[in-house]
Amino acid sequence: MSTELKNAGVLITGGTSGLGAETARVFAAEGACVVIAGRNADAGKQLADELGDNTSYVQTDVTDEDQVASAVSVAAGAPNGLRLAVSAAGVATVAKTVGRDGSPHPLAPFRQMLDVNLVGAFNLLRLSAAAMATNDPNEDGTRGAVVLTSSVGAYEGQMGQIAYAASKGGIVSMVLPAARDLARSGIRVNCIAPGVFDTPFMDILSEEAKAGLGASIPHPSRLGKSSEFAGLVRHIAHNPMLNGATIRLDGALRLGMK
């Protein structure tokens, strides 16, 4: 593990389940001081207990400035400061621009998608970067890294995904300007755009339906695993030349119209 992450703060929003929880496991196993941030207190406390003394849970709504600031403060209190922030919190809704009955897409869920997925990601980005900027740099001049989570839906949004695609596309558009803004502070910003992964989001589907989705992926023809997402986060954290990039993690999947 990189020396700057040993005993350093790793903050993960959406860390109570799915992609975020597996990412927490990866960094806890390597000796980081992991802060799990999320809304599900029971799941968060249970995971923190599972991962040991260097892991803590902070109840966090990513749209709440004060709550995210509190989580950042806890992570920044690690012996080596806050060095990695991962945005894995997100929600999804399905509605067409104009429904079959002629009614327009409701405005409230569109705003919610932007607020949680896009504004929430930016909230973590800006607050964690401000904390990282106070760190001592390593030999490359790096003070920290931020990993955002988008989706292949940012590129091939399907019918009914206009709100989701807008929110995830906004995240992709933030990555390069953020990396440029933060370059002088030695803070890297990257993004992962997952395809179809086997997370709690998929629990509403039958095993048969999941298998059908997996079969649509060119190779490997299965749903993605949370460990594969977490492994990519780990690689980004350790590879100093990865900056300003969005990486598709999708088995060559390209979404169809529906």
KEGULO-934623 format. One line per 5 residues: number of its first residue (from 1); their letters; for each residue x, y, z of N, C-alpha, C. Coordinates in nm, 3 decimals. Each point is the difference from the previous one (the first is absolute). Layout:
<rs>
NUM) A) X/Y/Z/X/Y/Z/X/Y/Z ~ ...
</rs>
This chain:
<rs>
1) MSTEL) 0.084/-0.120/0.000/-0.084/0.120/0.000/0.087/0.125/0.000 ~ -0.043/0.103/-0.069/0.076/0.123/-0.004/0.018/0.055/0.141 ~ 0.118/0.053/0.028/0.026/0.049/0.136/-0.095/0.112/0.039 ~ -0.046/0.080/-0.098/-0.087/0.111/0.035/-0.141/-0.045/0.038 ~ -0.035/-0.126/-0.025/-0.130/-0.052/0.041/0.007/-0.084/0.127
6) KNAGV) 0.118/-0.040/0.041/0.014/-0.074/0.124/-0.037/0.092/0.116 ~ -0.097/-0.045/0.079/-0.051/0.080/0.113/-0.057/0.134/-0.045 ~ -0.041/0.009/-0.125/-0.061/0.122/-0.052/-0.151/-0.015/-0.010 ~ -0.069/0.112/-0.004/-0.145/-0.002/-0.010/-0.048/-0.033/-0.140 ~ -0.092/-0.095/-0.008/-0.069/-0.033/-0.125/-0.149/0.016/0.027
11) LITGG) -0.062/0.095/-0.064/-0.141/0.032/0.021/-0.082/-0.052/-0.116 ~ -0.105/-0.076/0.030/-0.084/-0.062/-0.104/-0.146/0.035/0.026 ~ -0.059/0.082/-0.086/-0.143/0.024/0.011/-0.074/-0.113/-0.073 ~ -0.121/-0.030/0.048/-0.068/-0.118/-0.052/0.072/-0.126/0.043 ~ 0.069/0.009/0.114/0.087/-0.108/0.044/-0.067/-0.110/0.078
16) TSGLG) -0.131/0.008/0.019/-0.067/-0.099/0.084/-0.041/-0.126/-0.075 ~ 0.007/0.002/-0.133/-0.042/-0.119/-0.075/0.061/0.004/-0.139 ~ -0.011/-0.112/-0.071/0.035/-0.006/-0.141/0.144/0.038/-0.031 ~ 0.018/0.084/-0.101/0.132/0.038/-0.046/0.079/0.070/0.110 ~ -0.065/0.087/0.074/0.069/0.074/0.105/0.046/-0.089/0.114
21) AETAR) -0.083/-0.094/0.040/0.035/-0.090/0.110/0.119/-0.086/-0.036 ~ 0.004/-0.051/-0.122/0.113/-0.084/-0.041/0.128/0.083/-0.009 ~ -0.013/0.124/-0.042/0.116/0.089/-0.003/0.052/0.024/0.141 ~ -0.090/0.015/0.095/0.042/0.015/0.139/0.079/-0.122/0.047 ~ -0.046/-0.118/-0.036/0.069/-0.123/0.040/0.142/-0.005/-0.056
26) VFAAE) 0.016/0.041/-0.126/0.131/-0.005/-0.065/0.101/0.089/0.073 ~ -0.040/0.122/0.030/0.095/0.092/0.062/0.019/-0.026/0.149 ~ -0.102/-0.050/0.067/0.018/-0.038/0.140/0.100/-0.114/0.012 ~ -0.006/-0.095/-0.093/0.092/-0.114/0.003/0.144/0.042/-0.022 ~ 0.021/0.118/-0.060/0.134/0.046/-0.029/0.053/0.100/0.102
31) GACVV) -0.075/0.024/0.106/0.051/0.084/0.108/-0.039/0.145/-0.004 ~ -0.094/0.038/-0.087/-0.048/0.138/-0.001/-0.100/0.022/0.113 ~ -0.018/0.125/0.036/-0.102/0.038/0.098/-0.126/0.034/-0.079 ~ -0.090/-0.095/-0.013/-0.115/0.013/-0.089/-0.117/0.065/0.074 ~ -0.061/0.099/-0.064/-0.122/0.062/0.051/-0.113/-0.034/-0.096
36) IAGRN) -0.096/-0.075/0.050/-0.117/-0.040/-0.077/-0.108/0.106/0.020 ~ -0.041/0.065/-0.107/-0.101/0.104/0.008/-0.124/-0.044/-0.077 ~ -0.115/0.008/0.063/-0.124/-0.040/-0.065/-0.119/0.026/0.090 ~ -0.119/-0.026/-0.053/-0.122/0.029/0.075/-0.050/-0.117/0.084 ~ 0.041/-0.122/-0.034/-0.048/-0.118/0.070/0.088/-0.027/0.122
41) ADAGK) -0.043/0.050/0.115/0.083/-0.009/0.120/0.024/-0.144/0.044 ~ -0.102/-0.083/-0.008/0.016/-0.140/0.044/0.106/-0.071/-0.085 ~ -0.011/0.014/-0.132/0.095/-0.065/-0.090/0.139/0.059/0.016 ~ 0.008/0.131/0.018/0.129/0.065/0.014/0.073/-0.041/0.126 ~ -0.071/-0.006/0.111/0.062/-0.040/0.127/0.041/-0.147/-0.004
46) QLADE) -0.083/-0.082/-0.062/0.033/-0.143/-0.010/0.126/-0.021/-0.083 ~ 0.012/0.072/-0.112/0.119/-0.013/-0.085/0.123/0.053/0.073 ~ -0.013/0.112/0.069/0.114/0.055/0.073/0.048/-0.098/0.107 ~ -0.093/-0.064/0.069/0.036/-0.101/0.101/0.073/-0.118/-0.065 ~ -0.049/-0.040/-0.116/0.061/-0.112/-0.072/0.143/0.030/-0.041
51) LGDNT) 0.027/0.124/-0.040/0.130/0.035/-0.056/0.103/0.039/0.105 ~ -0.042/0.023/0.123/0.099/0.018/0.107/0.019/0.143/0.047 ~ 0.101/0.015/0.087/0.018/0.124/0.075/0.033/0.121/-0.086 ~ 0.063/-0.021/-0.115/0.037/0.114/-0.085/-0.112/0.046/-0.092 ~ -0.118/-0.057/0.017/-0.114/0.036/-0.084/-0.110/0.062/0.085
56) SYVQT) -0.061/0.106/-0.050/-0.108/0.067/0.071/-0.114/0.030/-0.095 ~ -0.116/0.022/0.058/-0.119/0.034/-0.079/-0.047/0.139/0.040 ~ -0.035/0.081/-0.101/-0.058/0.132/0.023/-0.128/0.011/-0.082 ~ -0.112/0.020/0.067/-0.127/0.010/-0.073/0.003/0.126/-0.087 ~ -0.022/-0.020/-0.130/0.023/0.109/-0.095/-0.100/-0.002/-0.114
61) DVTDE) -0.065/0.113/-0.019/-0.078/0.027/-0.121/0.089/0.086/-0.089 ~ 0.036/-0.048/-0.119/0.097/0.071/-0.082/-0.048/0.136/-0.047 ~ -0.130/0.026/0.009/-0.051/0.130/-0.039/0.008/0.102/0.112 ~ 0.038/-0.045/0.120/0.006/0.087/0.117/0.144/0.046/0.022 ~ 0.024/0.128/-0.015/0.136/0.053/0.010/0.063/-0.029/0.135
66) DQVAS) -0.074/0.020/0.107/0.056/-0.019/0.134/0.033/-0.146/0.027 ~ -0.086/-0.092/-0.046/0.026/-0.141/0.025/0.122/-0.050/-0.078 ~ 0.014/0.044/-0.124/0.118/-0.039/-0.077/0.125/0.062/0.061 ~ -0.010/0.124/0.044/0.115/0.065/0.065/0.041/-0.075/0.126 ~ -0.096/-0.052/0.075/0.031/-0.077/0.120/0.074/-0.129/-0.035
71) AVSVA) -0.046/-0.069/-0.106/0.066/-0.122/-0.042/0.143/0.029/-0.048 ~ 0.016/0.109/-0.073/0.134/0.040/-0.046/0.090/0.028/0.119 ~ -0.054/0.067/0.101/0.079/0.033/0.119/0.048/-0.125/0.071 ~ -0.087/-0.101/0.010/0.040/-0.126/0.065/0.113/-0.065/-0.079 ~ -0.014/-0.007/-0.133/0.103/-0.063/-0.083/0.131/0.079/0.004
76) AGAPN) -0.010/0.132/0.004/0.120/0.084/0.003/0.074/-0.012/0.133 ~ -0.067/-0.053/0.101/0.064/-0.020/0.130/0.088/-0.123/0.007 ~ 0.008/-0.077/-0.107/0.089/-0.116/-0.004/0.145/0.046/0.012 ~ 0.089/-0.087/0.050/0.141/0.041/0.019/0.064/0.062/-0.123 ~ -0.031/-0.051/-0.118/0.058/0.053/-0.124/-0.097/0.086/-0.079
81) GLRLA) -0.108/0.044/0.065/-0.095/0.088/-0.067/-0.091/-0.073/-0.098 ~ -0.093/0.074/-0.057/-0.091/-0.055/-0.102/0.074/-0.005/-0.132 ~ 0.016/-0.120/-0.056/0.076/-0.015/-0.124/-0.083/-0.052/-0.116 ~ -0.115/-0.062/0.029/-0.084/-0.055/-0.107/-0.146/0.017/0.037 ~ -0.078/0.054/-0.094/-0.144/0.011/0.015/-0.068/-0.067/-0.118
86) VSAAG) -0.098/-0.083/0.030/-0.070/-0.076/-0.104/-0.149/0.031/0.009 ~ -0.056/0.047/-0.109/-0.143/0.029/-0.006/-0.073/-0.118/-0.062 ~ -0.072/-0.075/0.084/-0.073/-0.118/-0.050/-0.148/0.007/0.037 ~ -0.047/0.115/0.046/-0.141/0.015/0.034/-0.081/0.035/-0.124 ~ -0.119/-0.056/-0.012/-0.081/0.032/-0.116/-0.140/-0.059/0.008
91) VATVA) -0.090/0.058/-0.076/-0.138/-0.049/-0.008/-0.039/-0.004/-0.147 ~ -0.108/-0.072/-0.029/-0.046/-0.012/-0.139/-0.152/0.006/-0.004 ~ -0.052/0.054/-0.109/-0.144/0.001/-0.023/-0.026/-0.021/-0.149 ~ -0.119/-0.044/-0.033/-0.035/-0.024/-0.140/-0.125/0.081/-0.034 ~ 0.011/0.084/-0.099/-0.114/0.077/-0.051/0.038/0.058/-0.135
96) KTVGR) -0.094/-0.002/-0.094/0.027/0.055/-0.133/-0.027/0.151/-0.002 ~ 0.060/0.066/-0.098/-0.016/0.144/-0.014/-0.148/0.038/-0.011 ~ -0.075/-0.079/-0.077/-0.146/0.009/-0.005/-0.053/-0.142/0.011 ~ -0.086/-0.025/0.097/-0.051/-0.134/0.025/-0.102/-0.045/-0.103 ~ -0.038/-0.128/0.008/-0.101/-0.054/-0.092/-0.132/0.074/0.010
101) DGSPH) -0.029/0.054/0.119/-0.127/0.071/0.019/0.010/0.147/-0.040 ~ 0.117/0.040/-0.053/0.018/0.138/-0.044/0.050/0.094/0.107 ~ 0.022/-0.051/0.121/0.045/0.087/0.109/0.151/0.020/-0.008 ~ 0.048/0.121/0.031/0.144/0.025/-0.004/0.071/-0.066/0.117 ~ 0.127/-0.024/-0.017/0.084/-0.054/0.107/-0.015/0.087/0.124
106) PLAPF) -0.031/-0.058/0.115/-0.010/0.081/0.122/0.133/0.070/0.029 ~ -0.007/0.123/0.046/0.122/0.076/0.024/0.071/-0.043/0.128 ~ -0.076/-0.039/0.102/0.060/-0.032/0.130/0.102/-0.115/-0.007 ~ -0.033/-0.114/-0.064/0.101/-0.106/-0.006/0.120/0.036/-0.087 ~ -0.021/0.085/-0.101/0.115/0.046/-0.080/0.095/0.079/0.088
111) RQMLD) -0.056/0.090/0.079/0.083/0.080/0.090/0.069/-0.089/0.104 ~ -0.071/-0.103/0.047/0.061/-0.090/0.098/0.120/-0.073/-0.058 ~ -0.012/-0.045/-0.126/0.113/-0.067/-0.065/0.122/0.092/-0.005 ~ -0.022/0.123/-0.041/0.110/0.095/-0.007/0.056/0.030/0.139 ~ -0.088/0.013/0.097/0.042/0.038/0.135/0.084/-0.109/0.065
116) VNLVG) -0.046/-0.125/-0.009/0.073/-0.109/0.065/0.122/-0.041/-0.082 ~ -0.022/-0.030/-0.128/0.108/-0.057/-0.081/0.106/0.103/-0.040 ~ -0.043/0.115/-0.046/0.094/0.099/-0.052/0.046/0.099/0.108 ~ -0.094/0.066/0.065/0.038/0.096/0.104/0.066/-0.073/0.117 ~ -0.050/-0.120/0.032/0.061/-0.077/0.108/0.145/-0.034/-0.030
121) AFNLL) 0.029/-0.039/-0.124/0.138/-0.030/-0.040/0.087/0.125/0.009 ~ -0.053/0.112/-0.046/0.075/0.126/0.005/0.024/0.043/0.145 ~ -0.099/-0.022/0.085/0.013/0.036/0.141/0.118/-0.073/0.063 ~ 0.011/-0.131/-0.028/0.113/-0.076/0.052/0.130/0.048/-0.063 ~ -0.001/0.022/-0.131/0.120/0.042/-0.072/0.057/0.129/0.058
126) RLSAA) -0.082/0.101/0.014/0.051/0.132/0.042/0.047/-0.001/0.145 ~ -0.075/-0.067/0.088/0.036/0.001/0.141/0.121/-0.088/0.029 ~ 0.006/-0.116/-0.064/0.116/-0.087/0.022/0.126/0.062/-0.061 ~ -0.013/0.064/-0.116/0.117/0.063/-0.063/0.055/0.112/0.086 ~ -0.088/0.076/0.063/0.047/0.108/0.087/0.080/-0.057/0.118
131) AMATN) -0.044/-0.115/0.053/0.074/-0.062/0.109/0.133/-0.058/-0.049 ~ -0.002/-0.064/-0.117/0.123/-0.060/-0.055/0.105/0.106/-0.031 ~ -0.043/0.118/-0.037/0.094/0.105/-0.038/0.092/0.040/0.115 ~ -0.036/-0.034/0.123/0.083/0.033/0.116/0.100/-0.111/0.032 ~ -0.006/-0.114/-0.070/0.092/-0.111/0.025/0.140/0.033/-0.048
136) DPNED) 0.099/-0.067/0.058/0.135/0.005/-0.055/0.002/-0.083/-0.128 ~ 0.067/0.046/-0.106/0.004/-0.077/-0.125/0.097/-0.117/0.010 ~ -0.027/-0.103/-0.084/0.097/-0.110/-0.009/0.106/0.036/-0.103 ~ 0.081/-0.099/-0.041/0.111/0.029/-0.091/-0.045/0.049/-0.136 ~ -0.124/-0.031/-0.041/-0.054/0.050/-0.127/-0.070/0.134/0.014
141) GTRGA) -0.004/0.050/0.122/-0.074/0.123/0.025/-0.148/-0.022/0.021 ~ -0.040/-0.127/0.018/-0.142/-0.033/0.016/-0.042/0.012/0.146 ~ -0.115/0.062/0.020/-0.055/0.015/0.135/-0.125/-0.086/0.022 ~ -0.059/-0.047/-0.108/-0.121/-0.081/0.015/-0.061/-0.033/-0.134 ~ -0.106/-0.079/0.004/-0.070/-0.040/-0.122/-0.149/-0.016/0.029
146) VVLTS) -0.080/0.031/-0.100/-0.145/-0.015/0.009/-0.046/-0.090/-0.115 ~ -0.086/-0.096/0.031/-0.057/-0.088/-0.102/-0.152/0.017/0.003 ~ -0.055/0.044/-0.111/-0.145/0.016/-0.014/-0.058/-0.122/-0.070 ~ -0.130/-0.019/0.012/-0.066/-0.112/-0.066/-0.110/0.051/-0.092 ~ 0.014/-0.029/-0.128/-0.102/0.033/-0.098/-0.072/-0.128/-0.041
151) SVGAY) -0.023/-0.020/-0.127/-0.071/-0.117/-0.052/0.013/-0.001/-0.151 ~ -0.010/-0.119/-0.060/-0.006/-0.005/-0.146/-0.126/0.070/-0.051 ~ -0.098/0.018/0.089/-0.119/0.075/-0.036/0.028/0.145/-0.033 ~ 0.116/0.050/0.041/0.040/0.136/-0.036/0.025/0.012/-0.150 ~ 0.034/-0.113/-0.063/0.033/-0.001/-0.142/-0.114/-0.055/-0.086
156) EGQMG) -0.067/-0.104/0.049/-0.109/-0.064/-0.075/-0.125/-0.009/0.088 ~ -0.049/0.114/0.041/-0.119/0.001/0.082/-0.117/-0.065/-0.072 ~ -0.070/-0.089/0.068/-0.111/-0.071/-0.062/-0.131/0.075/0.019 ~ -0.103/-0.049/-0.065/-0.133/0.057/0.019/-0.035/-0.001/0.148 ~ -0.052/0.111/0.048/-0.039/0.010/0.140/0.112/0.039/0.094
161) QIAYA) 0.122/0.019/-0.054/0.115/0.032/0.083/0.047/0.144/-0.015 ~ -0.086/0.089/-0.046/0.048/0.135/-0.029/0.055/0.069/0.124 ~ -0.065/-0.015/0.115/0.048/0.063/0.123/0.130/-0.063/0.047 ~ 0.003/-0.133/-0.002/0.119/-0.073/0.043/0.119/0.033/-0.091 ~ -0.023/-0.002/-0.132/0.106/0.027/-0.095/0.053/0.142/0.015
166) ASKGG) -0.089/0.094/0.024/0.042/0.140/0.019/0.090/0.013/0.122 ~ -0.039/-0.067/0.109/0.079/0.011/0.123/0.136/-0.068/-0.016 ~ 0.004/-0.115/-0.064/0.126/-0.073/-0.017/0.088/0.064/-0.107 ~ -0.063/0.058/-0.102/0.077/0.073/-0.101/0.065/0.124/0.058 ~ -0.069/0.064/0.092/0.058/0.116/0.067/0.125/-0.035/0.077
171) IVSMV) 0.000/-0.118/0.061/0.119/-0.045/0.074/0.118/-0.015/-0.094 ~ -0.022/-0.065/-0.115/0.108/-0.016/-0.098/0.055/0.135/-0.042 ~ -0.088/0.097/-0.020/0.042/0.133/-0.045/0.078/0.076/0.105 ~ -0.015/-0.037/0.127/0.074/0.068/0.107/0.145/-0.045/0.010 ~ 0.029/-0.120/-0.047/0.128/-0.064/0.034/0.120/0.080/-0.051
176) LPAAR) 0.004/0.033/-0.128/0.117/0.068/-0.054/0.017/0.141/0.057 ~ -0.104/0.083/0.004/0.021/0.132/0.060/0.039/-0.007/0.147 ~ -0.052/-0.099/0.072/0.040/-0.014/0.140/0.147/-0.038/0.010 ~ 0.044/-0.093/-0.085/0.141/-0.039/0.001/0.090/0.118/-0.035 ~ -0.043/0.082/-0.091/0.078/0.119/-0.036/0.000/0.103/0.112
181) DLARS) -0.116/0.020/0.062/-0.009/0.094/0.112/0.094/-0.040/0.114 ~ 0.006/-0.130/0.026/0.070/-0.049/0.119/0.143/-0.044/-0.025 ~ 0.046/0.013/-0.125/0.135/-0.045/-0.033/0.105/0.073/0.082 ~ -0.016/0.129/0.019/0.102/0.076/0.074/0.003/-0.038/0.147 ~ -0.109/-0.062/0.048/-0.003/-0.048/0.139/0.046/-0.145/0.011
186) GIRVN) 0.031/-0.063/-0.114/0.047/-0.138/0.003/-0.110/-0.099/0.030 ~ -0.122/0.028/-0.046/-0.115/-0.088/0.026/-0.050/-0.053/-0.134 ~ -0.004/-0.133/-0.012/-0.048/-0.065/-0.122/-0.150/-0.026/0.009 ~ -0.068/0.010/-0.114/-0.144/-0.028/-0.007/-0.026/-0.094/-0.117 ~ -0.062/-0.114/0.028/-0.036/-0.097/-0.102/-0.143/-0.049/0.023
191) CIAPG) -0.049/-0.078/-0.093/-0.138/-0.048/0.007/-0.010/-0.140/-0.059 ~ -0.087/-0.080/0.058/-0.032/-0.132/-0.054/-0.144/0.003/-0.050 ~ -0.021/-0.053/-0.120/-0.136/-0.013/-0.056/-0.034/-0.148/-0.009 ~ -0.062/-0.056/0.104/-0.031/-0.144/-0.002/-0.112/-0.032/-0.098 ~ 0.001/-0.125/-0.046/-0.111/-0.053/-0.077/-0.104/-0.059/0.093
196) VFDTP) -0.041/-0.123/-0.025/-0.104/-0.064/0.081/0.068/-0.087/0.106 ~ -0.014/0.039/0.127/0.067/-0.067/0.110/-0.101/-0.064/0.094 ~ 0.043/-0.108/0.062/-0.085/-0.074/0.093/0.008/0.067/0.138 ~ -0.084/0.100/0.020/-0.007/0.076/0.125/-0.144/-0.003/0.052 ~ -0.024/0.055/0.119/-0.138/0.003/0.051/-0.100/0.069/-0.092
201) FMDIL) 0.048/0.088/-0.091/-0.090/0.060/-0.098/-0.070/-0.105/-0.085 ~ 0.066/-0.115/-0.017/-0.050/-0.105/-0.087/-0.092/-0.099/0.072 ~ -0.017/0.016/0.130/-0.076/-0.098/0.078/-0.148/-0.007/-0.036 ~ -0.048/0.102/-0.069/-0.141/-0.001/-0.041/-0.023/-0.098/-0.115 ~ 0.108/-0.046/-0.062/-0.010/-0.091/-0.115/0.013/-0.145/0.043
206) SEEAK) -0.064/-0.088/-0.075/0.016/-0.143/0.024/0.138/-0.046/-0.047 ~ 0.041/-0.118/0.044/0.128/-0.053/-0.044/-0.001/-0.022/-0.152 ~ -0.115/-0.037/-0.053/-0.012/-0.019/-0.145/0.023/0.132/-0.074 ~ -0.058/0.107/0.055/0.018/0.131/-0.064/0.144/0.047/0.010 ~ 0.064/-0.027/0.113/0.141/0.037/0.015/0.087/-0.076/-0.100
211) AGLGA) -0.030/-0.128/-0.018/0.076/-0.081/-0.095/-0.017/0.054/-0.142 ~ -0.120/0.045/-0.031/-0.025/0.057/-0.132/0.080/0.127/-0.023 ~ 0.008/0.083/0.103/0.081/0.121/-0.011/0.147/-0.035/-0.019 ~ 0.046/-0.097/0.078/0.139/-0.042/-0.011/0.033/-0.052/-0.138 ~ -0.094/-0.072/-0.060/0.024/-0.057/-0.133/0.014/0.107/-0.107
216) SIPHP) -0.050/0.121/0.027/0.009/0.108/-0.098/0.137/0.066/-0.001 ~ 0.085/-0.033/0.096/0.134/0.058/0.008/0.095/-0.085/-0.084 ~ 0.073/0.061/-0.094/0.084/-0.078/-0.090/0.097/-0.095/0.070 ~ 0.083/0.052/0.090/0.092/-0.087/0.074/0.060/0.075/0.118 ~ -0.002/-0.060/0.119/-0.067/-0.127/0.031/-0.151/0.017/0.005
221) SRLGK) -0.072/-0.100/-0.043/-0.146/0.008/-0.010/-0.065/-0.030/0.134 ~ 0.011/0.095/0.087/-0.058/-0.010/0.135/-0.006/0.140/0.058 ~ -0.071/0.013/0.112/0.000/0.128/0.069/0.136/0.027/0.061 ~ 0.035/0.127/0.009/0.124/0.037/0.065/-0.005/-0.028/0.149 ~ 0.118/-0.018/0.059/0.012/-0.025/0.143/0.050/0.125/0.071
226) SSEFA) -0.052/0.023/0.121/0.043/0.116/0.078/0.151/-0.001/0.021 ~ 0.058/-0.119/0.013/0.145/-0.011/0.021/0.077/0.054/-0.121 ~ -0.059/-0.009/-0.120/0.067/0.050/-0.120/-0.002/0.153/-0.002 ~ -0.108/0.057/0.046/-0.005/0.146/0.015/0.102/0.045/0.104 ~ -0.001/-0.066/0.116/0.091/0.038/0.108/0.145/-0.016/-0.044
231) GLVRH) 0.029/-0.103/-0.079/0.135/-0.021/-0.049/0.046/0.112/-0.090 ~ -0.092/0.055/-0.080/0.035/0.111/-0.087/0.024/0.127/0.082 ~ -0.081/0.022/0.103/0.024/0.114/0.089/0.140/-0.010/0.059 ~ 0.036/-0.119/0.044/0.132/-0.021/0.059/0.109/0.032/-0.101 ~ -0.017/-0.046/-0.125/0.101/0.028/-0.101/0.013/0.150/-0.025
236) IAHNP) -0.113/0.068/-0.009/0.003/0.145/-0.021/0.075/0.068/0.115 ~ -0.026/-0.046/0.122/0.065/0.060/0.117/0.151/-0.017/-0.005 ~ 0.047/-0.109/-0.058/0.143/-0.031/-0.001/0.073/0.046/-0.125 ~ -0.073/0.036/-0.106/0.064/0.035/-0.127/0.003/0.152/-0.016 ~ 0.116/0.064/0.021/0.006/0.146/0.002/-0.026/0.068/-0.134
241) MLNGA) 0.009/-0.075/-0.111/-0.023/0.062/-0.130/-0.146/-0.002/-0.043 ~ -0.084/-0.066/0.077/-0.143/0.004/-0.031/-0.059/0.128/0.059 ~ -0.040/0.089/-0.089/-0.057/0.127/0.045/-0.088/0.058/-0.111 ~ -0.114/0.052/0.038/-0.091/0.063/-0.096/-0.069/-0.099/-0.093 ~ -0.009/-0.126/0.042/-0.052/-0.104/-0.089/-0.129/-0.061/0.055
246) TIRLD) -0.086/-0.042/-0.093/-0.115/-0.084/0.034/0.021/-0.136/-0.066 ~ -0.002/-0.105/0.080/0.027/-0.135/-0.047/-0.130/-0.080/-0.001 ~ -0.038/-0.052/-0.116/-0.116/-0.088/-0.009/0.038/-0.138/0.053 ~ -0.085/-0.053/0.085/0.022/-0.134/0.057/-0.125/-0.080/-0.032 ~ -0.006/-0.058/-0.122/-0.129/-0.048/-0.049/0.005/-0.125/-0.086
251) GALRL) 0.117/-0.065/-0.015/0.006/-0.120/-0.083/-0.036/0.024/-0.146 ~ 0.026/0.123/-0.050/-0.032/0.041/-0.138/-0.150/0.015/-0.025 ~ -0.078/0.015/0.107/-0.144/0.022/-0.014/-0.030/0.137/-0.062 ~ -0.091/0.003/-0.094/-0.056/0.125/-0.052/-0.151/-0.013/0.007 ~ -0.060/0.085/0.079/-0.143/-0.009/0.026/-0.081/0.029/-0.125
256) GMK) -0.108/-0.075/-0.018/-0.092/0.024/-0.109/-0.103/0.105/0.039 ~ -0.099/0.016/-0.085/-0.102/0.103/0.022/-0.080/-0.027/0.126 ~ -0.023/-0.130/0.028/-0.078/-0.034/0.119/0.040/-0.138/0.050
</rs>
